[in-house]
Amino acid sequence: MELQDAEDSTEVDVRMHTTRVPDGDENVQRGLEDTLANIKRLVEQHSAVG
């Protein structure tokens, strides 16, 4: 994971590797996208409150 500060935000770059499923597995990809979307929503929600 890498974090890069910008003027009004922080960019997060996450890379993952597994040997349990082949590259490009649609179920894994969809699960990761859903998880990251939820993390983004929670961070933005928290930022709006604070």
Backbone as XML, in Angstrom:
<?xml version="1.0"?>
<chain id="A" units="angstrom">
  <residue number="1" name="MET">
    <atom name="N" x="0.848" y="-1.156" z="0.000"/>
    <atom name="CA" x="0.000" y="0.000" z="0.000"/>
    <atom name="C" x="0.900" y="1.227" z="0.000"/>
  </residue>
  <residue number="2" name="GLU">
    <atom name="N" x="0.533" y="2.195" z="-0.816"/>
    <atom name="CA" x="1.251" y="3.466" z="-0.859"/>
    <atom name="C" x="0.255" y="4.601" z="-0.683"/>
  </residue>
  <residue number="3" name="LEU">
    <atom name="N" x="0.644" y="5.610" z="0.067"/>
    <atom name="CA" x="-0.168" y="6.806" z="0.261"/>
    <atom name="C" x="0.576" y="7.990" z="-0.332"/>
  </residue>
  <residue number="4" name="GLN">
    <atom name="N" x="-0.160" y="8.824" z="-1.065"/>
    <atom name="CA" x="0.434" y="10.036" z="-1.620"/>
    <atom name="C" x="-0.466" y="11.213" z="-1.269"/>
  </residue>
  <residue number="5" name="ASP">
    <atom name="N" x="0.124" y="12.190" z="-0.585"/>
    <atom name="CA" x="-0.637" y="13.376" z="-0.215"/>
    <atom name="C" x="-0.782" y="14.305" z="-1.411"/>
  </residue>
  <residue number="6" name="ALA">
    <atom name="N" x="-1.979" y="14.808" z="-1.572"/>
    <atom name="CA" x="-2.262" y="15.842" z="-2.557"/>
    <atom name="C" x="-2.690" y="17.078" z="-1.783"/>
  </residue>
  <residue number="7" name="GLU">
    <atom name="N" x="-3.039" y="18.128" z="-2.484"/>
    <atom name="CA" x="-3.383" y="19.381" z="-1.810"/>
    <atom name="C" x="-4.547" y="19.215" z="-0.833"/>
  </residue>
  <residue number="8" name="ASP">
    <atom name="N" x="-5.652" y="18.658" z="-1.295"/>
    <atom name="CA" x="-6.846" y="18.512" z="-0.450"/>
    <atom name="C" x="-7.267" y="17.066" z="-0.256"/>
  </residue>
  <residue number="9" name="SER">
    <atom name="N" x="-6.385" y="16.116" z="-0.563"/>
    <atom name="CA" x="-6.776" y="14.709" z="-0.464"/>
    <atom name="C" x="-5.546" y="13.831" z="-0.313"/>
  </residue>
  <residue number="10" name="THR">
    <atom name="N" x="-5.796" y="12.556" z="-0.141"/>
    <atom name="CA" x="-4.735" y="11.561" z="-0.108"/>
    <atom name="C" x="-5.102" y="10.457" z="-1.075"/>
  </residue>
  <residue number="11" name="GLU">
    <atom name="N" x="-4.142" y="10.069" z="-1.901"/>
    <atom name="CA" x="-4.363" y="8.983" z="-2.850"/>
    <atom name="C" x="-3.787" y="7.708" z="-2.266"/>
  </residue>
  <residue number="12" name="VAL">
    <atom name="N" x="-4.555" y="6.619" z="-2.335"/>
    <atom name="CA" x="-4.128" y="5.335" z="-1.805"/>
    <atom name="C" x="-3.998" y="4.362" z="-2.966"/>
  </residue>
  <residue number="13" name="ASP">
    <atom name="N" x="-2.848" y="3.724" z="-3.066"/>
    <atom name="CA" x="-2.592" y="2.728" z="-4.099"/>
    <atom name="C" x="-2.380" y="1.396" z="-3.398"/>
  </residue>
  <residue number="14" name="VAL">
    <atom name="N" x="-3.266" y="0.414" z="-3.671"/>
    <atom name="CA" x="-3.194" y="-0.890" z="-3.031"/>
    <atom name="C" x="-2.957" y="-1.944" z="-4.103"/>
  </residue>
  <residue number="15" name="ARG">
    <atom name="N" x="-1.983" y="-2.809" z="-3.861"/>
    <atom name="CA" x="-1.717" y="-3.919" z="-4.779"/>
    <atom name="C" x="-1.780" y="-5.216" z="-3.980"/>
  </residue>
  <residue number="16" name="MET">
    <atom name="N" x="-2.434" y="-6.213" z="-4.565"/>
    <atom name="CA" x="-2.574" y="-7.505" z="-3.893"/>
    <atom name="C" x="-2.195" y="-8.622" z="-4.852"/>
  </residue>
  <residue number="17" name="HIS">
    <atom name="N" x="-1.695" y="-9.701" z="-4.281"/>
    <atom name="CA" x="-1.351" y="-10.881" z="-5.080"/>
    <atom name="C" x="-1.753" y="-12.119" z="-4.286"/>
  </residue>
  <residue number="18" name="THR">
    <atom name="N" x="-2.322" y="-13.095" z="-4.973"/>
    <atom name="CA" x="-2.658" y="-14.357" z="-4.338"/>
    <atom name="C" x="-2.344" y="-15.499" z="-5.290"/>
  </residue>
  <residue number="19" name="THR">
    <atom name="N" x="-2.041" y="-16.637" z="-4.732"/>
    <atom name="CA" x="-1.819" y="-17.832" z="-5.547"/>
    <atom name="C" x="-3.031" y="-18.763" z="-5.481"/>
  </residue>
  <residue number="20" name="ARG">
    <atom name="N" x="-4.081" y="-18.369" z="-4.772"/>
    <atom name="CA" x="-5.262" y="-19.212" z="-4.591"/>
    <atom name="C" x="-6.235" y="-19.163" z="-5.760"/>
  </residue>
  <residue number="21" name="VAL">
    <atom name="N" x="-6.243" y="-18.071" z="-6.489"/>
    <atom name="CA" x="-7.135" y="-17.942" z="-7.648"/>
    <atom name="C" x="-6.322" y="-17.378" z="-8.810"/>
  </residue>
  <residue number="22" name="PRO">
    <atom name="N" x="-6.731" y="-17.680" z="-10.020"/>
    <atom name="CA" x="-5.992" y="-17.159" z="-11.175"/>
    <atom name="C" x="-6.175" y="-15.651" z="-11.328"/>
  </residue>
  <residue number="23" name="ASP">
    <atom name="N" x="-5.208" y="-15.009" z="-11.973"/>
    <atom name="CA" x="-5.310" y="-13.574" z="-12.258"/>
    <atom name="C" x="-6.578" y="-13.297" z="-13.046"/>
  </residue>
  <residue number="24" name="GLY">
    <atom name="N" x="-7.223" y="-12.178" z="-12.746"/>
    <atom name="CA" x="-8.399" y="-11.757" z="-13.491"/>
    <atom name="C" x="-9.689" y="-12.442" z="-13.082"/>
  </residue>
  <residue number="25" name="ASP">
    <atom name="N" x="-9.692" y="-13.165" z="-11.963"/>
    <atom name="CA" x="-10.921" y="-13.818" z="-11.500"/>
    <atom name="C" x="-11.996" y="-12.763" z="-11.251"/>
  </residue>
  <residue number="26" name="GLU">
    <atom name="N" x="-13.122" y="-12.880" z="-11.930"/>
    <atom name="CA" x="-14.174" y="-11.850" z="-11.861"/>
    <atom name="C" x="-14.773" y="-11.717" z="-10.470"/>
  </residue>
  <residue number="27" name="ASN">
    <atom name="N" x="-14.939" y="-12.819" z="-9.743"/>
    <atom name="CA" x="-15.519" y="-12.749" z="-8.394"/>
    <atom name="C" x="-14.597" y="-12.012" z="-7.434"/>
  </residue>
  <residue number="28" name="VAL">
    <atom name="N" x="-13.310" y="-12.283" z="-7.533"/>
    <atom name="CA" x="-12.341" y="-11.593" z="-6.676"/>
    <atom name="C" x="-12.304" y="-10.117" z="-7.035"/>
  </residue>
  <residue number="29" name="GLN">
    <atom name="N" x="-12.254" y="-9.812" z="-8.318"/>
    <atom name="CA" x="-12.221" y="-8.418" z="-8.768"/>
    <atom name="C" x="-13.438" y="-7.644" z="-8.272"/>
  </residue>
  <residue number="30" name="ARG">
    <atom name="N" x="-14.610" y="-8.251" z="-8.428"/>
    <atom name="CA" x="-15.846" y="-7.597" z="-7.989"/>
    <atom name="C" x="-15.832" y="-7.391" z="-6.473"/>
  </residue>
  <residue number="31" name="GLY">
    <atom name="N" x="-15.361" y="-8.401" z="-5.725"/>
    <atom name="CA" x="-15.286" y="-8.275" z="-4.272"/>
    <atom name="C" x="-14.349" y="-7.163" z="-3.844"/>
  </residue>
  <residue number="32" name="LEU">
    <atom name="N" x="-13.199" y="-7.041" z="-4.514"/>
    <atom name="CA" x="-12.250" y="-5.970" z="-4.199"/>
    <atom name="C" x="-12.834" y="-4.602" z="-4.526"/>
  </residue>
  <residue number="33" name="GLU">
    <atom name="N" x="-13.488" y="-4.498" z="-5.668"/>
    <atom name="CA" x="-14.096" y="-3.223" z="-6.052"/>
    <atom name="C" x="-15.186" y="-2.819" z="-5.070"/>
  </residue>
  <residue number="34" name="ASP">
    <atom name="N" x="-16.009" y="-3.760" z="-4.640"/>
    <atom name="CA" x="-17.062" y="-3.465" z="-3.655"/>
    <atom name="C" x="-16.458" y="-3.034" z="-2.324"/>
  </residue>
  <residue number="35" name="THR">
    <atom name="N" x="-15.422" y="-3.733" z="-1.891"/>
    <atom name="CA" x="-14.765" y="-3.402" z="-0.624"/>
    <atom name="C" x="-14.148" y="-2.011" z="-0.668"/>
  </residue>
  <residue number="36" name="LEU">
    <atom name="N" x="-13.440" y="-1.700" z="-1.748"/>
    <atom name="CA" x="-12.819" y="-0.378" z="-1.868"/>
    <atom name="C" x="-13.863" y="0.727" z="-1.974"/>
  </residue>
  <residue number="37" name="ALA">
    <atom name="N" x="-14.974" y="0.454" z="-2.648"/>
    <atom name="CA" x="-16.053" y="1.447" z="-2.735"/>
    <atom name="C" x="-16.631" y="1.719" z="-1.350"/>
  </residue>
  <residue number="38" name="ASN">
    <atom name="N" x="-16.770" y="0.688" z="-0.535"/>
    <atom name="CA" x="-17.280" y="0.877" z="0.830"/>
    <atom name="C" x="-16.292" y="1.645" z="1.692"/>
  </residue>
  <residue number="39" name="ILE">
    <atom name="N" x="-15.002" y="1.352" z="1.557"/>
    <atom name="CA" x="-13.989" y="2.100" z="2.304"/>
    <atom name="C" x="-14.038" y="3.572" z="1.911"/>
  </residue>
  <residue number="40" name="LYS">
    <atom name="N" x="-14.115" y="3.838" z="0.626"/>
    <atom name="CA" x="-14.181" y="5.227" z="0.148"/>
    <atom name="C" x="-15.412" y="5.931" z="0.711"/>
  </residue>
  <residue number="41" name="ARG">
    <atom name="N" x="-16.556" y="5.250" z="0.661"/>
    <atom name="CA" x="-17.799" y="5.839" z="1.172"/>
    <atom name="C" x="-17.669" y="6.171" z="2.655"/>
  </residue>
  <residue number="42" name="LEU">
    <atom name="N" x="-17.117" y="5.259" z="3.434"/>
    <atom name="CA" x="-16.971" y="5.488" z="4.864"/>
    <atom name="C" x="-16.009" y="6.626" z="5.175"/>
  </residue>
  <residue number="43" name="VAL">
    <atom name="N" x="-14.898" y="6.704" z="4.432"/>
    <atom name="CA" x="-13.942" y="7.796" z="4.648"/>
    <atom name="C" x="-14.571" y="9.126" z="4.297"/>
  </residue>
  <residue number="44" name="GLU">
    <atom name="N" x="-15.264" y="9.183" z="3.160"/>
    <atom name="CA" x="-15.905" y="10.436" z="2.763"/>
    <atom name="C" x="-17.013" y="10.825" z="3.722"/>
  </residue>
  <residue number="45" name="GLN">
    <atom name="N" x="-17.743" y="9.856" z="4.220"/>
    <atom name="CA" x="-18.806" y="10.114" z="5.191"/>
    <atom name="C" x="-18.211" y="10.670" z="6.484"/>
  </residue>
  <residue number="46" name="HIS">
    <atom name="N" x="-17.114" y="10.070" z="6.928"/>
    <atom name="CA" x="-16.444" y="10.518" z="8.151"/>
    <atom name="C" x="-15.879" y="11.935" z="7.966"/>
  </residue>
  <residue number="47" name="SER">
    <atom name="N" x="-15.324" y="12.210" z="6.794"/>
    <atom name="CA" x="-14.758" y="13.534" z="6.522"/>
    <atom name="C" x="-15.827" y="14.607" z="6.496"/>
  </residue>
  <residue number="48" name="ALA">
    <atom name="N" x="-17.002" y="14.270" z="6.014"/>
    <atom name="CA" x="-18.103" y="15.237" z="5.938"/>
    <atom name="C" x="-18.629" y="15.565" z="7.344"/>
  </residue>
  <residue number="49" name="VAL">
    <atom name="N" x="-18.577" y="14.599" z="8.257"/>
    <atom name="CA" x="-19.065" y="14.795" z="9.617"/>
    <atom name="C" x="-18.062" y="15.596" z="10.440"/>
  </residue>
  <residue number="50" name="GLY">
    <atom name="N" x="-16.778" y="15.286" z="10.255"/>
    <atom name="CA" x="-15.723" y="15.894" z="11.084"/>
    <atom name="C" x="-15.324" y="17.181" z="10.535"/>
  </residue>
</chain>
